């Protein structure tokens, strides 16, 4: 029988998952910025890279609060989402639909991150880790803002260009 696992264990496991995911996202954002045709989308990806570096730093602070090393755990979900984004970049390169596809891929990443950060924030609150919860809530808020910016850019520009 498996040993008893607690919410603390699940919190740490999920923290490792999102840490890995953020590191993978950092590697992918420059490729997405390079592929983007819209100057606003390119700038958005570049800005989000800076924000993502801050997100990684915050996660490292949470690991430190737990007295644990900042280590990632392979996240198959983010690898799949990133792979979909790479496919869009290859299949739609040079087309009017590329940027709409890039926004779609970026929003899939954002929605995954929002789900993870929302869960982690709630668990941190439940576990009495108020400082960690504040850091996670701050990142969640930034991910939600990025998602809104992507939606705005999609409706105002890239979807129209693709249509």
PyMOL commands that set and color helices and strands:
alter all, ss='L'
color gray80, all
select helices_A, chain A and resi 7-35+39-66+76-91+98-126+130-162
alter helices_A, ss='H'
color red, helices_A
deselect
rebuild
show_as cartoon
